[in-house]
């Protein structure tokens, strides 16, 4: 970025030019958005959904049903609702307790299997957490400072003990004999004693650096509270110093959680010596056919809020994805939509992530619709032949960017191939969920077999088994443009422009 551009940026001028420069400089491929959902306020465009899908997305359209306070209230116990998968892969459940004194206790239970039924070891983490200010990078989040006091480990099998011990230096293993034995708590970190054996393990609690608490107000007065903690970097070597800009799957308040939740009670009643063993889950055949949609507004690294809507035609091995990007964490202010089409090929069962199935997806066509004037000006200022028809971008009008091999300003490149990981599960109401591979945190793309994901994004829910009409808008109600000027808009654009990883904002998460 030219030095001369920065004063103009501070003065509120040339913001769009700077935004485009940052996007193009860092973007590699493209992360796609999801189907545009109509906001009840300031809305103009209306996506034509079939009734089953419409009902699944209603909560995204009614922001009054979900509240998020800044700063949040953390006191209480927060637990996993299912077996979690982190990059690696790692399989774990979590139980975090926050006290009024700002102290916290975190229990992390690690397993040898993808169903979290075979405990390997448990970590007991104690420390102190101080809430700071609202995040300027990730809207709706709160930044924090945490200080670890102690970290201990309890092994549940000799195999797990030997695997972890092999990664530690001799000074951390203690005298031999006696060696470590399963069932006892061993100290890995102590701030008072100056003991630190966490480095070789890649352990980090940087997830506490960013958090958000959402309260869902359901009918009959029932509440569900969710705690979103910062995302974990997909590259193991980056975990210990990566400061999150997105979120993991949320923990739920042990007193205000979904019902029924067979996992919640087991995790709540667990301890480091007695890890939860989750109930068995039936294996489901992976049937993609039909429509799948986001259950919530999804937050990704690099200040990305989006929803996704997929359709799979199994007979033709074809797919269509509609990715709607928003400027706010409630997904009520759409900025632009990408509609992507292509084909896919089945692979075999994943050798790394049991229960997962490998796929290869190809993106052959993409269309872009802008929903605010700022994005329209950005694309209209792009180089001729780099992003659709230059100068013809209008709010609410879709353009095919396939003839220009994508859109350089948004990081879209066509054609494009990705190596994927899928799995299906049933939710607490026995509805099918589809898990699709997590995108690399650095904004790159899984365009090679060795970059295939080993963890998953937020699950999609099936809303229709039938074929459906193509994505379309009603001309009389397209999303109203967001203000392109003013203090609020300028603050938001400045916060985007100053994010170092903004160049990978629109890396296509084809799935």
N, C-alpha and C positions, 0 to 999 in steps of 0.2 A: 504493500500500500504506500503510495507516495506520501511523504511527510506533509506536503502542502495541503493534503485533503483533510487532515485532522482538525485544523481550526475551523474549516467550513462545517465539519461534522458537528462540532460543539456549538456552532452558531445556528444549527438547525438546517443548514443548506447542504445540498448534494448528498443527502442521506441515502437516497435510492441508488445513486451511483456507487457509493461506498459499499452498500449492501451487495450489489451485483459483483463488485470487485472481489469481495471476500468470498462470495459463493463460488465464483468461477475458479479462484485460486486454489481452494482446498477441495473442491468436489471431485470425486473419482467416478462413482457411478450414481445410483439414485435410490433413495428410500422413498417409497411411494406412500401417499396418503390413503384415506378411505372415503367411502360414500358420504356426500354432504348431507348433513342432517339439519333440518330446519329449526332455527331458534325461534321461540315464541315472541321474541322481541327483535325488532329491526330485521325481520326476515323478508326475503323476496323470492327465493327460489325454493321450490318444493320437489324433492325427489319422489318419484312414483314408486312406492313400496307396495308389496302385497301385504294384506293384513297380518299374517303371522310374523313377518319381519318387522312390521311397524310396531307391534306390541312389544317386541324385544328391545326396541330402541327408544321407547317412550321416555325412559328415565334420562336419556341423553338430551332430550328436548326440554325437559322441565328442570331447570337449575334449582328451583325452590325445594326440591326433594333432597338435595345434597348440600350440606353446609360444611365449610372448612374455615376454622378460626385461625388467625395469625396474631400472636403466637398460639400454638395449640396447647391443649391440656393433655399431658402424657401420663399422669398418675394412674397406676393400675397395671394389670397383667395383659400382655398381648401374645397371641399364639398363632401358629401356623394352622391352616385349614386343610392342607394336603401335603403330601410328600413333595418337597421343592427340589428343583434341579438347577444347579449352578454350572457354569462352564467348567469343563474338565474331562468328564462330568463329575460333579459331587452331588450326593443325595443327602438331604438334611431336613430336619424340622427345627423350629425355633420357639423359644418361650422367653420373652423379655419382660422384666418388671421394672417400672420407674416409680421412685418414691418422692414424696413431697420435699425431701431434703436435697433433691437433685441427684442423689445417688441412683445407680441402676445395677441390676443383676441380669445378665444375659446367659441363657443356656442354649447351646447349639449342639444338636445331636446328629452325628454323621453315621451313614449306613453303607453297607456293602452292596445294596441292591436298590433298584429303581422304585420299589414299592415301600421302602422304609420299614422293612420287617426284620432286617438282620443288622442290629446295631454294631457299629465298629468302635467308636469312641465318642466321648462327650467333652465339650469345653464349657468351663464355668468362668465367666468373665464378670469382673466387678470394676466399677469406675464411677465417674461423676460426669454429668452432662449439663452444659449451660446453653440455654437458648440465646441466640443472638438476634439478628434482624431478618426481616423478610428477604428472600433471595432476589437479587437483581438479575440473576441469570435464568433461574427456573421459576417462572411466575407461579404463585400459589404455594411455594415451598418456604420453609424456614431454615436458615443456616444455624449451625450449632458448633460448639467446641466440646470435645470429649477428652477426658484424661483417664487412662487405664490405671487401676490400682493393682489388680492381681488377675492372672489368667492361669487356670489349672486344667489338667486333662485327666480323664478317667478312661482307661481302655476296657473294652468289653470282650475282646478276643485276643489271643496271643498273636494272630496274624496281623491285626491292626497295630498292635504294639510294635512288632518288628518292622512293619512298613514305615511307621512314623519315626521310630528310633534311627532307622537307616539314614534319615534326612537331617539328623541333628549332630552337631559336633560332640566329641567325647565329653567335654566339660558340662554339657547339659544332661548327660545320661546318669551322672552320679557314680558312686563306687560300684565296682563289679568284683565279686558279688556283694550285696544282693542286687539283682537287676530289677527293672520294673515288673510289676505283676498286675494282671487284670483286677479291676475292682477298687483300686486305691487311687486317691487324688494326688497327682504330682504337679508341682508348681513349675510353670513355664515362664512366668513373668511376675516380677514384684517391683513396684516403683520404689519402695522403701529399701529393699535389699539390693537393688541395682542388678537384679537378675533379668536377663532378656534372652530367651531362646525362641522367640517367635519368628525372627527373620527367615530362617531356612524353611519354615513351614508355609510361607506366603500368607500368614495370618494378618488380617486387618479388620478394624472396626470402623473404617472410613464410611461405611454405610450410615453411621450416625451423623455424618456431616450435613446431611440434607434430609428433611422429613416433612411430612404432611399428614394431618389427621382429617379424615372425612367422616361425617355423620350422615347416614342415610335414614330419612324419616319415612317409615313404611306405614301402611294403613293400620288402624287400630292402635296407633301410638307406639308400635314396636320400633326400636332403634337398632341399627347395626353400625358399629364404629370400626373404621379401618385405619391402620397405621402404615403409611408408605415410607419406607426407608430407602436411602440412596442405592443406585444400581452398583453391581459388582462388575469390574472390568473383565471383559472376555479373555484378555491376555493375562495369564497368571503372573507374568513378570511385572505388570503394571499395577497390580492390585494394592500394594502397600502404600502407594503415594497418589493414586487416582482420586480426585475429588469429584464426587458424583454430580451429574446434571440431569439424570433420569431416576427412575424408581424400580425397585424390585416388586414382585407380587406382594400385596399387603398382608400384614398380620391383622388379626381381628381381636377386639377387646373380649377378654374371657367372660365378661358379664353381658356384653352386647354383641352377639355374633349371630350368624345365620343359623337357622333351624330347619331341619336337623343338621348337626355337625358332628359326626362320629369321631373325627380326628381331634376336635377342639378339646374335649374332655380328657382324652388320653394325654395330650401334650400338657395341659394345665396341671394334671396330677403327677407329672414326671419329675425326676430329679437327676442330677448328674450320675448317680449310682444306678438309677432305675429309668433308663430312657424309654420313651413311648414306642411300642410296637404297633404299627398301624394295622387296621383291619384289612383283610385281603380285598382287592378290587378285581372284578371280573375283567378278563381280557376281551377287548372288543375288536371285531374285524374292522380294518381301516376302509371305510366306505366314504369317499369324498363327495359323491354326487349330491347336488343341491346347493343351497345358499347358506353361507355362514357369515355372522356379523359380530362386531365388537360388542362386549357387554358393558363397556364403560369407556370414558375418555382415557386414552392411553398416553402416558408420558414416556418419552424416549430420551436418551442422551442427546446433548447438543440442542436443548431447548426445543423439543419437538413434541407437539400435541396432535394426536390424530385418532381417527377411527378407521376401521377397515371393513370392507364388504366383499366377500368372494363368492364366485359361482364356479362350480366344477361340473363339467360334462364328461362323465367317465367313458361313455361310448366313443367319443371323439378324442379323448385325452386332451381336452382343451380347457382353458380356464380364463376367467375375467376377474380382475381385481379393481375395486374402486377405493382409492385412498384419499380421505379428506383431511387436509391440514387446517389447524386452527391457531389462533394467536393467544388463546387463554386456556387455563387448565380445566375449565368446565366444558370445553368444546362447544361454545355457543357463538363464537365469532369466526366463521370460516374465512380462510385466506385464499386457498386454491385447492383444486381437485385434480388428481391424475387418475385416468382410467387406462388400465393396461390389459392387453390380451396376449395370449400365446398358447403354447402346448407344454405338456409335461410327460415324463417317462418314469415308470415305477422302477425302483431299485429293489434291493433286498432288505432284510432286517439289519438294523444298525449293529455293527460289531462293538461299538463303544457304549451306546446308550440302549440298554435293554428295554424293549417295548417300543422303540422308535423305528421308523421305516425311512429308508433313504429314497430321495427323488432327485430328478434333474428337471429344472424348470427353464423354459426359454420364453423370453419376452420379445415379441415381434412387432407390436403396435402399441402406440400410446397417444392418448388425447389429454389435453390440459384445459381446465376451465378456471379462470381467475374470478375471485369474489370480492376483491377490493382494488381500489384505484392505484394504490402504491405498487402492487404486484403487476398490474397492467402496464404502468409506466416503466417498470423494470424490464419487462419483456419487450415492450415497444422500443426500448433503447438498445436492445441486443443487436449483435452484428447480423447483417443480412445472411440468410441461409443457415443460421445457427439454432433457431428456435421458432419453427412454424413461419407464418407470414409476418415479417417484420412490419410494425406499424399498424397491424390489424387486430391487436389484442383489445378486447372490450370486456367489461365486467359482465359475467353471466353467459358469455358466448364460448362454446367449446371449439378448440382448434386441434387438428390432427398434427402432431409433430413427427410422425413417422417419415414423411418425405425429407425432412432435414436430419434424419438419423438421430432424432431426439431433441433435447433442448439444453444447450450448453449452460445457459444461465441458471438452470435448475439442476444441473448435473445429470440429466437424463441422457443415456447413451443406448442406441439401438443398432442392431439386435443385441441381446444380452442373455447370458446363461448363468444360472446359479445352482449350486449343489445344496440340497435341502434335507431337512429332517422333520418328519411329521409323526404325531401320535394322536390317538383319540382316547377319551375317558368319559365317564358319566359324572355329572355334577351331583350335588346333594339332593336334587329333585329328579335324579335319573334321566337327565337330558344330555344328549351327546355334546361333547366339547371337542374342539379341534385345536391342538397345539402345533404351532409352526416354529421353526428354528429361530433362535435369537440372533439379531443382527450384530456384527462386530462393533464394539464400542468406538473404535477408531474411525468409523465411517467408511471403511472399505467394504468389499463385497465378497461373499463366499463363492467366488468364480472359479475356484479350483477344488478338487476333491479334498485336499488336505485342509481347506478352510471351512469344511462343512461344519455347521453348528453342533454343539454338544449340549445345548440347553435350549429353553423355549421362551417365546414371547407369551404375553397374556393370552389365555385361550379365547377362541371364538365359539359362539354357540350356534347350533344349526337352527335355522328359522323356517326352512322350506325344503322339501324333497323334490318338488316339481320344477319343471323348467319355468322360466320367467321372462317377461319382456325385457328388452335391452334397457340399459340405464338411460333415463331421460328426465328432462325438466319440464315443468309447466312455465311457459313464458311469463305468466302473470305473477309469478312469485319466485324470483331469483334472489339469493342472499343479498341484502343491502350492503353497499360498500362501507368499509370501515373508514373512519376519518383519517385522512392522510396528513393532517397537521394538528397542531395543538400540543399542550404540554404532555398529555397522557401518551399520545402517539409518538412524540419525540422521545420520551423516556423509554418506551418499548423498543423503538428502532435503535436507540443508542445501546440498550442492553444487548440486543441481538448482534449489533455490529462489533461489540467488544468481546464476544465469545470467541476464544481462539479456535474452537473446532467448528465454527459455523460453516466452514467450507464443505463439511460433510452433512449438512442439514438435510439435504434432499437425496441422500444415498438411497437408492430404490430398495426398500425391504420387500421386494416383489411379493412377499407373502405376509 
